[in-house]
Amino acid sequence: MCEKDEEIGIMYPDGGTAEDLEEDPKILELRKIISVNPTLDGVAEYLVSIPQQFKDYASRNQTGFVRYGDVKPGSKVLIAASNLHDREIINALVKALKKKGASVVDIIILDDGEDRELTYYDEIERIIRTEPWWIKPRWYDYQEKILNYAKDNGYDLLIHGRGGPIPKTNAKGEILPYNFEAFPWQSKDAFLSRSTIFPAKLNYLINVKTWKMIYDLGKGGKVRLTDPEGTELEFTLHEKYYNRTLDERGGFGPRPALGHLFGHPTPPIISEEDAVGVIAGTTSHLTRPFPQIRIYVENGRIEKIEGGGPYGEAWKKLHEETLSVKYPEFPDKGLFWLWEMAIGTNPKVRRPSNVLMLSGTNEVERSRSGVIHVGFGTRWRGESERWAAAHGIPFGHLHIHLLFPTYEIKTITGQEIRVIDNGHLTVLDDPEVRELAKKYGDPEELLKEDWIPKIPGINVPGKYEDYAKDPAEWIKQYNG
C-alpha cells in the first residue's frame, strides 16, 4: 500500500492486489485508449482484466465498481440478461471472458417485454408489489430462479441484474457459492460511457472521504437539503441511528455503501425522526419524466403529494390506501416514510440516449457524482417487505431524483460541512483525491462531470415552469 494511502487512512479490501492491476502499465494504456475511443471489445477486455476487490460490499453493483476479472482458465460463467440488453454488449463480454480463459460462457435471456417508451406508471407498477420478491422480483432485480440455477449447475461467476445490493444468499438463506457481479448496462452508449472504466480505487477513495463527512463528522448534526427544482428539507442525524448491526445489504453504518452513499439513515426509522420540508423533482428511476411533483414531509413521513401528473396521482392513491398500515420498521402507520437519500459518486455517469425507453430509463443518472435519489417506502428486501408480502400488503419504495442538490451538515460542534454544492460532490476537489487521480490521467479531466443536465431556468435560458409542465418533451429534444 502506498504511503499516501496510509496518510489518509484508506484500507483497501483486498490488501493491495486488484487495485495494483488498475495501475499496471498495460491496463493504464488500455484505459487511456478506450477513454478517447471506446469500443465494445476494449471496454469488455478492461472489465475482465481486473478482479473484483470489493466482494464484501453488496453495493458493488454500481457502475465503476463492476469488474469481471476473477475469471480464470477453466471458469464456468453464466450471463443472465434481459432481452432489452443490447446483444452486441453480451457478445463482446463473451469474447473477452473466453479470451481470459473461461471454458464455458452460457447465456440466459429473460423476457422483459418489447422495448417501448416509458409510461408515467412504470415505476409504481414494477416496484410496488404484494408478492414476495422471490416470486415477483422488482424490475431488473436479481431473480431467484437464476441465482439457484447458477448454484445448482456449478457456475463460478454469475453476471446478472442491475438494481439493489448484490445478495450473498438466496431467499432460503443458502450461501451462493460463486462470484456474483451485476450487469448494469443495457445500451451501448451506457456500456461505452467512461463511467464504466472509472478507476475503482479512486472511486473508493471518493466514497470513503465523502462518507467520513456524513457518518463520522455528521453524527448528531443537522442536515439541510435544497435543490433549485423546489426541495427544502431538514433533519437530524440522530445518534440512535449509529452503530447498529447491519445485514448483508449494508446501509447506514461504518462502511460506505459504494456509489450509493446514504445521506439519511436506513430503516428501522426511530420515533425521534424529524425530517420536515419538501422534496420536489421531475425524474425518478423507471418512469417517464413527469410534471413537477412536490412531496411534503413531516417527522419523516409523507403528509401530502402535489402535482406529478399521472405519476403523482397514482402515488397519491397508493399513499391513501396504505395510510392505515403499520409496517414493522416504521414508528407509526403508513408506507411512505423517508429513508433513502442515496448520493452518487461517479463523475463520468451520463444519461443514455434512450433514456425515455424501457431499455434506457432515468435510473442511470442517479449514479452520477452529486446526484441524489430520494426514496419513500420499504427498504429493498428488508423486514417490512417480508412482512408485507406474507400478508399480501403493498410494499416497495418510490423515487424522486435531485439533480442539483446542496447537502449541508451543521455538526454538534458548530462546524458547517458542504457535502454537495449545487450538484457537485465537493470531495472531487479534495487534494488527496486529485493526487490519486494523477495515477490514471489528468485529474481535471478525470474528476470533471461528463454530463450535467440542462434545465431551463436553472442552468440554461428559459422558464423552469415551462420545462416542469412536460420535462419528457424537453429531454426528448435535448436529452437534458
C-alpha distance (Angstrom), angle and dihedral (degrees) to the residues before:
residue distance angle dihedral
M1 . . .
C2 3.78 . .
E3 3.78 122.4 .
K4 3.78 93.7 -115.2
D5 3.82 90.7 56.8
E6 3.79 89.7 54.2
E7 3.79 90.8 51.2
I8 3.79 93.1 55.4
G9 3.80 93.5 41.7
I10 3.79 97.1 -121.1
M11 3.80 114.5 154.8
Y12 3.79 114.1 -166.2
P13 3.82 113.6 -141.7
D14 3.79 98.0 -129.3
G15 3.80 96.8 47.4
G16 3.78 95.0 -110.2
T17 3.80 109.3 -53.8
A18 3.79 108.9 101.5
E19 3.78 94.8 42.1
D20 3.80 89.1 50.9
L21 3.81 87.8 60.4
E22 3.80 88.7 58.0
E23 3.81 85.8 59.4
D24 3.81 95.2 46.4
P25 3.83 108.3 122.2
K26 3.82 92.3 -123.7
I27 3.81 92.2 51.2
L28 3.80 92.1 44.8
E29 3.79 89.6 51.8
L30 3.81 91.9 48.2
R31 3.79 90.2 49.3
K32 3.80 91.1 49.1
I33 3.80 91.5 52.1
I34 3.81 97.2 47.0
S35 3.81 92.1 43.4
V36 3.80 87.7 64.0
N37 3.80 99.8 30.3
P38 3.82 109.1 19.1
T39 3.80 117.9 -163.5
L40 3.79 130.3 179.3
D41 3.79 92.1 -119.5
G42 3.80 92.6 46.9
V43 3.80 95.5 50.6
A44 3.82 91.5 44.4
E45 3.81 90.4 50.9
Y46 3.81 90.1 50.9
L47 3.81 92.3 51.3
V48 3.81 94.0 51.0
S49 3.81 93.0 44.5
I50 3.81 96.5 66.2
P51 3.83 124.1 60.9
Q52 3.80 119.8 -133.1
Q53 3.81 106.3 -97.7
F54 3.82 95.0 -179.4
K55 3.81 101.6 60.7
D56 3.80 92.1 137.5
Y57 3.80 91.5 57.3
A58 3.79 112.7 87.2
S59 3.82 88.7 -162.5
R60 3.81 93.5 65.7
N61 3.82 87.1 108.6
Q62 3.81 89.3 87.3
T63 3.80 115.3 108.3
G64 3.79 110.1 -98.9
F65 3.80 91.9 37.8
V66 3.82 98.0 58.8
R67 3.81 110.4 105.3
Y68 3.82 131.8 165.9
G69 3.80 99.9 -169.1
D70 3.81 96.8 116.1
V71 3.80 88.4 85.1
K72 3.80 111.4 115.5
P73 3.81 133.9 -176.0
G74 3.80 106.1 -66.6
S75 3.82 95.7 19.7
K76 3.77 118.2 149.6
V77 3.83 112.9 -138.7
L78 3.80 132.1 -169.0
I79 3.81 121.2 -162.9
A80 3.82 111.7 -166.6
A81 3.79 106.4 -173.5
S82 3.78 138.5 167.6
N83 3.78 120.0 -106.9
L84 3.81 83.0 -118.9
H85 3.81 91.3 65.6
D86 3.79 110.3 102.8
R87 3.81 104.9 -107.8
E88 3.80 91.6 -141.2
I89 3.82 89.0 65.5
I90 3.80 90.4 51.6
N91 3.79 91.3 47.7
A92 3.81 91.9 50.9
L93 3.81 91.3 50.9
V94 3.80 92.3 48.3
K95 3.80 89.8 51.6
A96 3.82 92.7 48.9
L97 3.81 94.0 45.3
K98 3.79 92.1 51.2
K99 3.79 90.7 46.4
K100 3.82 87.4 54.1
G101 3.80 89.3 55.2
A102 3.81 107.2 -92.2
S103 3.79 108.2 155.2
V104 3.81 94.3 -160.8
V105 3.81 129.4 28.7
D106 3.79 109.8 176.2
I107 3.80 123.8 -174.7
I108 3.80 129.6 -150.6
I109 3.81 117.2 -172.9
L110 3.81 114.7 -154.0
D111 3.79 118.4 -153.3
D112 3.81 112.2 -120.9
G113 3.78 93.6 163.5
E114 3.77 130.2 -106.2
D115 3.77 119.7 -36.3
R116 3.79 111.9 -102.8
E117 3.77 142.2 147.7
L118 3.77 115.4 -67.1
T119 3.80 118.5 -104.9
Y120 3.80 128.1 -145.8
Y121 3.81 89.1 -107.8
D122 3.81 102.1 51.6
E123 3.79 97.0 95.5
I124 3.79 94.9 50.0
E125 3.80 94.4 42.0
R126 3.80 94.2 47.7
I127 3.81 101.0 38.0
I128 3.82 105.8 34.3
R129 3.81 109.4 73.5
T130 3.81 141.9 159.9
E131 3.82 97.8 -156.9
P132 3.83 126.6 77.3
W133 3.81 115.9 -86.6
W134 3.80 91.0 -119.5
I135 3.82 87.6 62.2
K136 3.81 100.5 33.4
P137 3.81 110.4 18.4
R138 3.76 122.8 -162.0
W139 3.80 113.6 -98.4
Y140 3.83 110.4 -74.5
D141 3.81 89.7 4.3
Y142 3.79 124.3 138.8
Q143 3.80 107.6 -83.6
E144 3.78 119.0 -133.2
K145 3.79 93.1 -141.9
I146 3.81 90.0 56.4
L147 3.80 94.1 47.2
N148 3.80 90.9 51.8
Y149 3.80 94.4 42.7
A150 3.80 89.8 55.6
K151 3.81 90.2 47.5
D152 3.79 95.3 47.9
N153 3.80 94.6 46.3
G154 3.78 100.3 49.4
Y155 3.80 102.4 -112.8
D156 3.80 118.4 169.9
L157 3.81 95.9 -156.8
L158 3.80 131.2 27.3
I159 3.82 118.6 -164.4
H160 3.79 107.5 -168.0
G161 3.81 145.7 129.2
R162 3.75 133.5 14.0
G163 3.82 110.3 -142.2
G164 3.79 133.6 70.4
P165 3.81 131.9 14.7
I166 3.80 114.7 -49.4
P167 3.83 108.8 -104.6
K168 3.80 124.7 -133.0
T169 3.80 93.3 -155.8
N170 3.78 139.8 35.5
A171 3.81 123.1 -115.3
K172 3.82 90.3 -82.4
G173 3.79 91.0 56.3
E174 3.81 94.0 -108.4
I175 3.80 114.8 149.3
L176 3.79 114.4 -110.2
P177 3.83 102.4 -128.5
Y178 3.80 98.0 -155.0
N179 3.78 141.5 68.9
F180 3.79 108.4 -88.3
E181 3.80 123.5 -160.0
A182 3.79 132.1 171.4
F183 3.80 127.5 -116.9
P184 3.83 102.0 -146.1
W185 3.83 101.0 163.1
Q186 3.79 120.2 83.8
S187 3.80 100.6 161.6
K188 3.79 128.5 54.1
D189 3.79 94.0 -122.4
A190 3.82 90.6 53.8
F191 3.81 91.1 49.2
L192 3.81 92.3 46.0
S193 3.80 92.8 48.1
R194 3.80 115.3 117.4
S195 3.80 87.1 -121.6
T196 3.83 88.4 75.7
I197 3.81 92.9 62.0
F198 3.81 97.5 34.5
P199 3.84 105.3 137.5
A200 3.81 109.0 -94.2
K201 3.80 93.6 -150.4
L202 3.80 90.6 55.0
N203 3.80 91.4 45.1
Y204 3.79 89.4 50.8
L205 3.80 91.3 53.7
I206 3.81 90.2 49.4
N207 3.80 89.2 52.5
V208 3.80 96.0 46.4
K209 3.79 94.8 48.5
T210 3.81 93.3 45.6
W211 3.80 90.8 47.1
K212 3.79 91.0 52.6
M213 3.81 88.8 60.8
I214 3.80 92.5 52.5
Y215 3.79 105.3 33.3
D216 3.80 104.4 28.6
L217 3.79 104.6 29.3
G218 3.80 97.1 27.3
K219 3.80 98.7 56.4
G220 3.80 108.8 131.7
G221 3.80 91.9 2.2
K222 3.79 132.4 126.2
V223 3.80 121.7 -107.6
R224 3.78 124.8 -151.1
L225 3.81 116.1 -166.7
T226 3.80 122.3 -171.8
D227 3.79 137.1 166.2
P228 3.83 130.4 -179.9
E229 3.81 90.6 -122.2
G230 3.81 86.9 71.2
T231 3.81 109.8 -80.8
E232 3.81 117.6 143.5
L233 3.80 114.8 161.4
E234 3.79 136.7 153.3
F235 3.81 131.6 -170.2
T236 3.78 143.2 153.4
L237 3.80 126.0 -108.4
H238 3.80 89.4 -135.8
E239 3.79 115.2 -152.0
K240 3.82 89.4 -130.7
Y241 3.81 87.7 71.7
Y242 3.79 91.9 61.8
N243 3.80 131.0 89.8
R244 3.80 94.8 15.2
T245 3.78 122.7 151.7
L246 3.79 109.8 -100.2
D247 3.78 129.0 -158.3
E248 3.80 126.6 -135.4
R249 3.81 92.4 -71.8
G250 3.79 91.2 68.1
G251 3.78 115.5 -152.8
F252 3.78 133.4 157.2
G253 3.79 98.9 8.9
P254 3.81 142.5 104.7
R255 3.82 92.8 -67.5
P256 3.81 119.9 64.1
A257 3.79 121.3 -116.7
L258 3.80 93.7 -121.7
G259 3.78 114.4 -118.0
H260 3.81 89.1 -6.0
L261 3.81 105.1 69.0
F262 3.78 113.2 -177.5
G263 3.79 110.4 -126.6
H264 3.81 89.1 -178.8
P265 3.83 125.5 40.5
T266 3.79 118.8 -95.1
P267 3.85 124.9 -122.6
P268 2.91 142.7 -37.1
I269 3.80 87.5 73.4
I270 3.81 113.6 -150.3
S271 3.81 126.1 -130.4
E272 3.81 90.2 -115.1
E273 3.81 91.5 63.4
D274 3.80 107.2 135.7
A275 3.82 107.7 176.6
V276 3.79 107.5 150.2
G277 3.78 133.6 172.5
V278 3.79 140.5 49.4
I279 3.80 133.9 -47.1
A280 3.81 112.9 -161.5
G281 3.78 136.2 175.2
T282 3.79 148.7 121.7
T283 3.83 106.2 -122.8
S284 3.79 137.7 58.2
H285 3.81 136.5 168.7
L286 3.78 109.4 -80.2
T287 3.78 108.5 6.5
R288 3.78 135.8 84.0
P289 3.83 111.7 -87.9
F290 3.78 105.3 -91.1
P291 3.81 139.1 -156.3
Q292 3.79 110.9 -80.2
I293 3.80 112.5 -65.7
R294 3.80 123.6 -158.2
I295 3.81 118.8 -158.5
Y296 3.82 115.3 -166.0
V297 3.80 114.4 -151.4
E298 3.80 129.6 -165.9
N299 3.81 122.3 -179.9
G300 3.79 89.4 -13.9
R301 3.80 98.1 -53.7
I302 3.79 130.5 102.2
E303 3.79 110.0 -107.8
K304 3.80 100.9 170.7
I305 3.82 139.6 11.3
E306 3.80 121.1 -156.1
G307 3.80 129.1 -176.2
G308 3.77 123.6 -18.7
G309 3.80 94.9 134.3
P310 3.83 114.0 -124.8
Y311 3.83 90.7 -15.2
G312 3.79 90.4 56.1
E313 3.80 93.4 45.4
A314 3.81 92.8 50.6
W315 3.82 90.7 46.7
K316 3.80 91.0 49.2
K317 3.81 91.2 51.8
L318 3.81 91.6 50.7
H319 3.80 90.4 46.2
E320 3.80 91.1 55.0
E321 3.82 92.5 46.2
T322 3.82 92.6 55.2
L323 3.82 100.4 39.5
S324 3.81 92.5 102.6
V325 3.83 95.8 49.3
K326 3.81 119.7 101.3
Y327 3.81 108.8 -150.5
P328 3.83 116.9 -158.5
E329 3.82 97.2 -118.9
F330 3.81 98.4 47.6
P331 3.83 126.3 78.9
D332 3.81 94.4 -134.1
K333 3.80 141.2 13.3
G334 3.78 125.8 -59.8
L335 3.80 137.8 68.5
F336 3.77 101.4 -121.0
W337 3.77 108.9 75.5
L338 3.78 121.5 148.8
W339 3.78 114.6 -111.9
E340 3.80 112.0 125.4
M341 3.79 115.1 79.5
A342 3.78 100.0 153.9
I343 3.80 120.4 -175.9
G344 3.81 120.3 -152.6
T345 3.81 118.6 -138.4
N346 3.84 108.4 -172.5
P347 3.84 112.1 96.4
K348 3.80 93.5 -164.9
V349 3.81 97.5 62.5
R350 3.78 114.6 116.0
R351 3.78 136.7 174.4
P352 3.80 112.5 -91.9
S353 3.78 117.7 -119.7
N354 3.83 90.0 -115.7
V355 3.80 92.8 55.5
L356 3.82 92.9 135.2
M357 3.81 93.0 54.1
L358 3.81 132.2 82.7
S359 3.79 87.5 -115.5
G360 3.81 90.8 57.1
T361 3.84 118.7 24.9
N362 3.80 130.3 166.6
E363 3.80 91.1 -91.0
V364 3.81 89.6 96.1
E365 3.82 94.1 63.3
R366 3.80 93.0 60.9
S367 3.81 91.5 74.9
R368 3.79 96.0 59.5
S369 3.79 113.5 111.9
G370 3.79 111.6 -91.2
V371 3.81 96.3 14.2
I372 3.81 114.0 120.8
H373 3.77 125.8 -157.3
V374 3.78 114.0 -160.8
G375 3.80 118.8 -153.2
F376 3.81 130.3 -163.2
G377 3.81 121.9 -167.7
T378 3.79 137.4 34.9
R379 3.78 122.7 -11.4
W380 3.81 118.8 -107.5
R381 3.84 109.5 -84.0
G382 3.79 92.2 -15.0
E383 3.80 131.7 144.3
S384 3.80 92.2 -86.7
E385 3.81 92.1 54.2
R386 3.80 92.6 51.4
W387 3.80 90.2 47.9
A388 3.80 94.8 46.3
A389 3.81 93.1 47.2
A390 3.80 90.6 51.6
H391 3.81 89.2 55.2
G392 3.80 98.8 39.1
I393 3.80 91.2 -114.7
P394 3.83 122.6 145.1
F395 3.80 116.4 -97.0
G396 3.80 139.0 168.2
H397 3.78 135.2 85.3
L398 3.81 133.7 -97.7
H399 3.78 128.1 -146.7
I400 3.78 146.8 -138.5
H401 3.81 120.8 -171.0
L402 3.80 122.4 -138.3
L403 3.80 108.2 -155.8
F404 3.82 100.6 179.3
P405 3.81 103.5 28.8
T406 3.77 127.9 161.9
Y407 3.81 111.8 -153.6
E408 3.81 115.6 -170.8
I409 3.79 132.4 174.8
K410 3.78 126.0 -157.9
T411 3.79 103.8 -159.8
I412 3.78 126.4 -144.5
T413 3.82 87.5 -103.1
G414 3.80 91.8 55.3
Q415 3.81 96.6 -104.9
E416 3.80 114.7 143.5
I417 3.81 115.2 -141.7
R418 3.79 121.5 -171.7
V419 3.80 107.0 -158.2
I420 3.82 95.4 172.7
D421 3.79 125.5 20.8
N422 3.81 115.3 -162.3
G423 3.80 91.5 -35.4
H424 3.82 96.0 -40.5
L425 3.81 117.2 116.8
T426 3.79 101.6 -133.0
V427 3.80 96.3 -149.8
L428 3.81 87.9 70.2
D429 3.82 85.0 76.4
D430 3.81 93.2 50.2
P431 3.84 112.1 123.2
E432 3.82 93.4 -132.6
V433 3.80 92.0 50.5
R434 3.79 90.8 49.4
E435 3.79 91.4 47.0
L436 3.80 91.7 54.5
A437 3.81 90.3 45.7
K438 3.81 88.8 62.4
K439 3.82 88.7 72.9
Y440 3.80 89.7 66.0
G441 3.79 102.8 36.1
D442 3.78 141.8 -70.8
P443 3.84 107.7 -8.0
E444 3.79 91.6 -149.8
E445 3.78 91.6 57.4
L446 3.80 97.7 35.7
L447 3.81 95.7 50.9
K448 3.79 97.1 40.7
E449 3.80 116.8 104.4
D450 3.81 109.6 -106.1
W451 3.80 91.5 -156.1
I452 3.80 132.5 33.5
P453 3.81 115.3 174.6
K454 3.79 117.2 -118.7
I455 3.79 111.7 -131.9
P456 3.83 121.1 173.9
G457 3.77 113.3 -118.7
I458 3.80 91.5 19.4
N459 3.79 108.0 60.1
V460 3.82 105.7 -15.7
P461 3.83 131.2 46.9
G462 3.77 118.5 -80.8
K463 3.79 139.7 62.5
Y464 3.79 121.0 -61.4
E465 3.80 89.3 -145.9
D466 3.80 90.5 62.3
Y467 3.81 91.9 49.4
A468 3.81 93.0 44.7
K469 3.81 92.8 57.3
D470 3.81 92.4 65.1
P471 3.82 113.1 1.4
A472 3.81 92.2 166.8
E473 3.79 90.9 64.9
W474 3.82 91.0 51.7
I475 3.80 91.9 47.5
K476 3.81 90.3 47.9
Q477 3.81 90.3 56.0
Y478 3.79 100.6 38.2
N479 3.84 104.7 14.0
G480 3.80 86.5 -124.2
